């Protein structure tokens, strides 16, 4: 099984082959307590989006604004779980677009927690290519 660092390096290599459409005014809020994952997203998306990092709920409270176009949210975090953060974000920004990002594929308990929530997608960390990630983001931002 590959480590996330190995996957991130693969993403870096793949990203050199992808031509991208500039969407410079779009802001994505990345909420994940793992700095390696944050760094990987930055490496992949920094040329196309304005990115904001949050590592915990306090960061989210300080940075959440009306002009966030998309939130990519880890489900299992050290200070709050992603469901709690999701509910708090939805209270502040009811129309926000949110993709859950999880390192636990096939976790039925986790899937049941989010199935009735008004989210825009679910990603399993490391189980998607850069192209797939970018296409998912673009599709959600256009919707």
Secondary structure as GFF3:
##gff-version 3
##sequence-region A 1 143
A	DSSP	alpha_helix	4	15	.	.	.	ID=ss1
A	DSSP	beta_strand	27	31	.	.	.	ID=ss2
A	DSSP	alpha_helix	35	45	.	.	.	ID=ss3
A	DSSP	beta_strand	50	54	.	.	.	ID=ss4
A	DSSP	alpha_helix	57	63	.	.	.	ID=ss5
A	DSSP	beta_strand	70	74	.	.	.	ID=ss6
A	DSSP	alpha_helix	82	92	.	.	.	ID=ss7
A	DSSP	beta_strand	98	102	.	.	.	ID=ss8
A	DSSP	alpha_helix	108	114	.	.	.	ID=ss9
A	DSSP	beta_strand	121	124	.	.	.	ID=ss10
A	DSSP	alpha_helix	130	142	.	.	.	ID=ss11
###
